[in-house]
Amino acid sequence: MTLPCDCRMATTDDLDSLVILFDQYRQFYECVPDQVAARAWLDTNLRLGRSVIFVAETNAGIQGFTQLYPALCSVDLVNYFVLYDLYVCDHARRGGIGRSLMEAARHWATAQGAARIDLETAGSNTAGQQLYKELGYQLDEVFLKFSLEINN
């Protein structure tokens, strides 16, 4: 069943709904619930333009979001976006909302002149991986990702 939704760029007026979804998203990745920190993060990102957030809205309100961060590639000399967050609330999953959000992000990034959109996901997120493949995302099997924890 496809749920009719309107995808649009989020504003600070959307914070109340976004905070709840963003906190649920973080819990999905095993973070401790913290709506105060979630609000501060989203508010700062929106007010300073650190990220672009799209929301999917139905008659029942905001059902999902995706957040993109700008990035640069010095090898290819291009700008691109990192799609860091994609979340759809439990009761609206498998209704096309994630796909709609991904398409809204792609159209917007294309209009911005971006060369690509990159994303990472958990190995266990098979539903997300299937969606990304269906939308034409290619799994990078060449480069390895390394991280260095600095503040623990």
Protein Blocks (a to p, Z undefined) as FASTA:
>chain_A
ZZddddddddfklmmmmmmmmmmmmmmnopacdfklmmmmmmmmmmnopaccdddddfko
pfbdcdddddddfklopacdddfbdcddfklgonommmmmmmmmmmmmmmnopabdcddd
dfklmmlmmmmmmnopacdfkbccddddfbZZ
